[in-house]
């Protein structure tokens, strides 16, 4: 979180340094696809176990019940806010904050001699703060540009697992996860690069979209006791990949800050 605070402080310094030209403030939202390969591999293992149990107890005369499979995570709606200072008609510096959340859960019971519960929940949240620039290389009513930046990415993973197997199941499932839960956090630096498209409706208002590729990977997430997130129980923390694509549809308001009052 210290790195996140440092990035936000840099935004404030940028604001003081660039009180000239025009200030652009944007809000937006759009689809986001984050890799989260380690989390989705774990979901695949859980689903394999659940599918095996469902198939066995579907024809078992003394046990009823079925558990729904987990969905993969990483595809969700992201929200963003941005502030840019247009130093010239073709170049702007600024900062963007993005928030995204994705979750998957399942819960059910097998009823045999006793009730056996399976309840698994995984949720992912990320706050991304990036500092960068936009270079407009084509302005024909529509403005097409290239965006690039570096930033800090903070991730939160909430994990909850209850996995009880009915005593009527005769086999041993290797690597069965213990019943546990917790919140794990971590962060890293990464970079963004993308294309921007804007359409000015008025001198002070425009609509647009950005298509952004982000590259970042967190070595490990830890809980409040500094215990690393170990998804497969092998004693080694898995890295969490935050790389992926994001599309932002945004509305932008422009405020002229030049001392002579002329439009940029």
C-alpha positions as CSV (number, residue, x, y, z in Angstrom):
1,X,0.0,0.0,0.0
2,X,3.0,2.3,0.5
3,X,3.7,2.1,-3.2
4,X,0.1,2.9,-4.0
5,X,0.3,6.0,-1.8
6,X,3.5,7.0,-3.5
7,X,1.8,6.8,-6.9
8,X,-1.1,8.9,-5.7
9,X,1.3,11.5,-4.3
10,X,3.0,11.6,-7.7
11,X,-0.4,12.4,-9.3
12,X,-0.8,15.4,-6.9
13,X,2.7,16.7,-7.8
14,X,1.9,16.3,-11.4
15,X,-1.2,18.4,-10.9
16,X,0.8,21.3,-9.3
17,X,3.5,21.2,-12.0
18,X,1.2,21.3,-15.0
19,X,-1.3,24.2,-14.2
20,X,-1.3,25.3,-17.8
21,X,-3.1,24.3,-21.0
22,X,-6.2,22.3,-20.4
23,X,-7.2,19.9,-17.7
24,X,-9.2,16.8,-18.9
25,X,-11.1,14.7,-16.4
26,X,-12.7,11.4,-17.4
27,X,-14.8,8.6,-16.0
28,X,-15.5,5.4,-17.7
29,X,-16.2,1.6,-17.6
30,X,-15.7,-1.4,-19.8
31,X,-14.9,-5.1,-20.1
32,X,-11.6,-6.3,-18.6
33,X,-9.9,-9.6,-19.1
34,X,-7.1,-10.5,-16.6
35,X,-5.1,-13.7,-16.9
36,X,-5.2,-15.0,-13.2
37,X,-3.9,-18.2,-14.6
38,X,-2.9,-19.7,-11.2
39,X,-6.4,-19.0,-9.7
40,X,-8.1,-20.5,-12.8
41,X,-5.9,-23.6,-12.7
42,X,-7.0,-24.1,-9.1
43,X,-10.6,-23.7,-10.1
44,X,-10.0,-26.4,-12.7
45,X,-8.7,-28.8,-10.1
46,X,-11.7,-28.1,-7.8
47,X,-14.1,-28.7,-10.7
48,X,-12.4,-32.0,-11.5
49,X,-12.9,-33.3,-8.0
50,X,-16.5,-32.0,-7.9
51,X,-17.3,-33.6,-11.2
52,X,-15.9,-36.9,-10.1
53,X,-18.0,-36.9,-6.9
54,X,-21.2,-35.8,-8.8
55,X,-20.7,-38.7,-11.2
56,X,-20.2,-41.2,-8.5
57,X,-23.1,-40.2,-6.3
58,X,-25.5,-39.8,-9.2
59,X,-25.9,-43.6,-9.3
60,X,-25.3,-44.2,-5.6
61,X,-28.4,-45.6,-3.9
62,X,-27.7,-44.1,-0.4
63,X,-26.5,-40.6,-1.3
64,X,-28.3,-37.7,-2.9
65,X,-27.2,-34.3,-3.9
66,X,-25.1,-32.5,-6.6
67,X,-22.7,-29.6,-6.6
68,X,-22.5,-27.0,-9.3
69,X,-19.1,-26.4,-10.9
70,X,-17.1,-23.2,-10.4
71,X,-16.8,-20.7,-13.2
72,X,-13.4,-19.3,-14.1
73,X,-12.6,-15.7,-13.1
74,X,-10.8,-12.8,-14.6
75,X,-13.4,-11.5,-17.0
76,X,-15.4,-8.6,-15.5
77,X,-16.5,-5.0,-15.7
78,X,-13.8,-2.4,-14.7
79,X,-14.3,1.2,-13.7
80,X,-11.9,4.0,-14.3
81,X,-11.2,7.7,-13.6
82,X,-8.5,9.7,-15.3
83,X,-7.0,13.1,-15.1
84,X,-4.8,14.5,-17.9
85,X,-3.0,17.8,-18.6
86,X,-2.9,18.6,-22.3
87,X,0.5,20.3,-22.8
88,X,0.0,20.7,-26.5
89,X,-2.8,19.8,-28.9
90,X,-1.1,16.5,-29.6
91,X,0.4,15.4,-26.2
92,X,-1.0,15.0,-22.7
93,X,0.3,13.7,-19.4
94,X,-1.8,12.3,-16.6
95,X,-2.9,9.5,-14.4
96,X,-5.5,6.8,-14.5
97,X,-7.1,4.8,-11.7
98,X,-8.9,1.5,-12.5
99,X,-10.9,-0.9,-10.3
100,X,-12.0,-4.4,-11.2
101,X,-13.5,-7.3,-9.4
102,X,-14.3,-10.9,-10.3
103,X,-15.6,-13.8,-8.2
104,X,-16.7,-17.4,-8.4
105,X,-18.4,-19.6,-5.8
106,X,-20.4,-22.8,-5.4
107,X,-22.1,-24.4,-2.4
108,X,-24.1,-27.5,-1.9
109,X,-24.5,-30.8,0.1
110,X,-24.3,-34.5,-0.4
111,X,-26.8,-36.2,1.9
112,X,-25.8,-39.7,3.0
113,X,-25.4,-41.1,6.5
114,X,-24.5,-37.5,7.3
115,X,-24.7,-34.2,5.4
116,X,-21.4,-33.3,3.7
117,X,-20.9,-29.7,2.6
118,X,-18.8,-28.4,-0.3
119,X,-18.5,-24.6,-0.3
120,X,-15.8,-22.9,-2.3
121,X,-15.4,-19.1,-2.9
122,X,-12.7,-17.2,-4.7
123,X,-12.8,-13.5,-5.4
124,X,-10.3,-11.1,-6.9
125,X,-10.1,-7.3,-6.7
126,X,-7.5,-5.0,-8.2
127,X,-6.7,-1.3,-7.9
128,X,-4.4,0.0,-10.6
129,X,-2.8,3.5,-10.6
130,X,-0.8,4.4,-13.8
131,X,1.1,7.5,-14.8
132,X,1.7,8.1,-18.4
133,X,1.0,10.0,-21.6
134,X,-1.2,10.1,-24.7
135,X,0.3,11.0,-28.1
136,X,-2.3,12.0,-30.7
137,X,-1.1,11.2,-34.2
138,X,-4.3,11.7,-36.2
139,X,-6.9,14.4,-35.7
140,X,-9.6,14.5,-38.4
141,X,-12.6,15.1,-36.3
142,X,-11.9,11.8,-34.6
143,X,-8.7,11.8,-32.6
144,X,-6.5,8.7,-32.7
145,X,-3.6,8.3,-30.3
146,X,-1.2,6.0,-28.5
147,X,-1.2,5.7,-24.8
148,X,1.6,4.3,-22.5
149,X,2.3,4.4,-18.8
150,X,3.8,2.7,-15.8
151,X,2.0,2.1,-12.6
152,X,1.4,0.2,-9.4
153,X,-1.1,-2.7,-9.2
154,X,-2.6,-3.8,-5.9
155,X,-4.5,-7.1,-5.7
156,X,-6.7,-8.7,-3.1
157,X,-7.8,-12.4,-3.2
158,X,-10.4,-13.7,-0.8
159,X,-10.4,-17.5,-0.5
160,X,-12.9,-19.7,1.4
161,X,-12.9,-23.5,1.2
162,X,-15.0,-26.2,2.8
163,X,-14.6,-29.6,1.2
164,X,-16.3,-32.5,3.0
165,X,-16.5,-35.9,1.3
166,X,-19.3,-38.3,2.3
167,X,-18.0,-41.5,4.0
168,X,-19.8,-43.5,1.3
169,X,-17.1,-42.4,-1.2
170,X,-14.6,-45.3,-1.2
171,X,-11.6,-43.6,-2.8
172,X,-8.9,-41.2,-1.5
173,X,-8.6,-37.8,-3.3
174,X,-5.0,-36.8,-3.4
175,X,-4.2,-33.2,-2.6
176,X,-7.6,-32.4,-1.0
177,X,-7.5,-28.9,0.3
178,X,-8.1,-28.2,4.0
179,X,-11.1,-26.2,5.1
180,X,-9.8,-22.7,5.4
181,X,-10.4,-19.1,4.5
182,X,-8.5,-15.8,4.4
183,X,-7.7,-12.6,2.6
184,X,-4.4,-12.2,0.7
185,X,-2.9,-9.0,-0.7
186,X,0.1,-7.9,-2.6
187,X,1.3,-5.5,-5.3
188,X,3.7,-4.9,-8.1
189,X,4.7,-2.4,-10.7
190,X,3.9,-2.9,-14.4
191,X,3.3,-1.1,-17.7
192,X,0.4,-0.3,-20.0
193,X,0.2,0.4,-23.7
194,X,-2.7,0.9,-25.9
195,X,-4.7,2.9,-28.5
196,X,-7.1,5.7,-27.8
197,X,-10.0,7.1,-29.9
198,X,-11.8,10.3,-29.0
199,X,-14.7,12.2,-30.6
200,X,-15.1,15.9,-29.4
201,X,-18.8,16.8,-29.2
202,X,-18.1,20.3,-27.9
203,X,-14.8,22.2,-27.0
204,X,-15.3,21.1,-23.4
205,X,-16.8,17.6,-23.8
206,X,-15.9,14.4,-25.7
207,X,-16.6,10.7,-25.7
208,X,-14.0,8.0,-26.4
209,X,-12.6,4.6,-25.9
210,X,-9.3,3.1,-25.0
211,X,-8.0,-0.4,-25.7
212,X,-5.2,-1.1,-23.3
213,X,-2.8,-4.1,-22.8
214,X,-1.4,-4.4,-19.3
215,X,1.6,-6.4,-18.2
216,X,2.2,-7.1,-14.5
217,X,2.8,-10.1,-12.3
218,X,2.8,-10.3,-8.5
219,X,5.3,-12.8,-7.1
220,X,3.1,-13.8,-4.1
221,X,0.1,-12.6,-2.0
222,X,0.2,-12.8,1.8
223,X,-2.4,-12.6,4.6
224,X,-2.2,-10.5,7.7
225,X,0.2,-12.9,9.3
226,X,2.5,-12.8,6.2
227,X,1.5,-16.3,5.2
228,X,1.7,-16.7,1.4
229,X,-1.3,-17.8,-0.7
230,X,-0.6,-21.5,-1.6
231,X,-3.4,-22.6,-3.9
232,X,-2.3,-26.2,-4.6
233,X,-0.9,-27.0,-1.1
234,X,2.6,-27.8,-2.3
235,X,4.2,-25.3,0.1
236,X,5.1,-22.9,-2.7
237,X,3.4,-19.6,-3.3
238,X,2.1,-19.1,-6.8
239,X,2.7,-15.9,-8.7
240,X,-0.5,-14.0,-9.8
241,X,-0.5,-12.7,-13.3
242,X,-2.4,-9.5,-13.8
243,X,-1.6,-9.3,-17.5
244,X,-4.6,-8.8,-19.9
245,X,-6.7,-6.5,-22.0
246,X,-9.1,-3.7,-21.0
247,X,-11.5,-1.6,-23.0
248,X,-12.6,1.7,-21.5
249,X,-15.6,3.7,-22.7
250,X,-15.3,7.1,-21.2
251,X,-16.8,10.6,-21.0
252,X,-14.3,13.5,-20.8
253,X,-14.7,17.1,-19.6
254,X,-12.0,19.6,-20.6
255,X,-11.3,22.8,-18.6
256,X,-9.0,25.5,-20.0
257,X,-6.4,26.5,-17.4
258,X,-4.2,28.8,-19.5
259,X,-3.7,32.2,-18.1
260,X,-4.7,34.1,-21.3
261,X,-8.0,32.1,-21.4
262,X,-7.4,31.0,-25.0
263,X,-8.4,27.4,-26.1
264,X,-5.6,25.0,-26.7
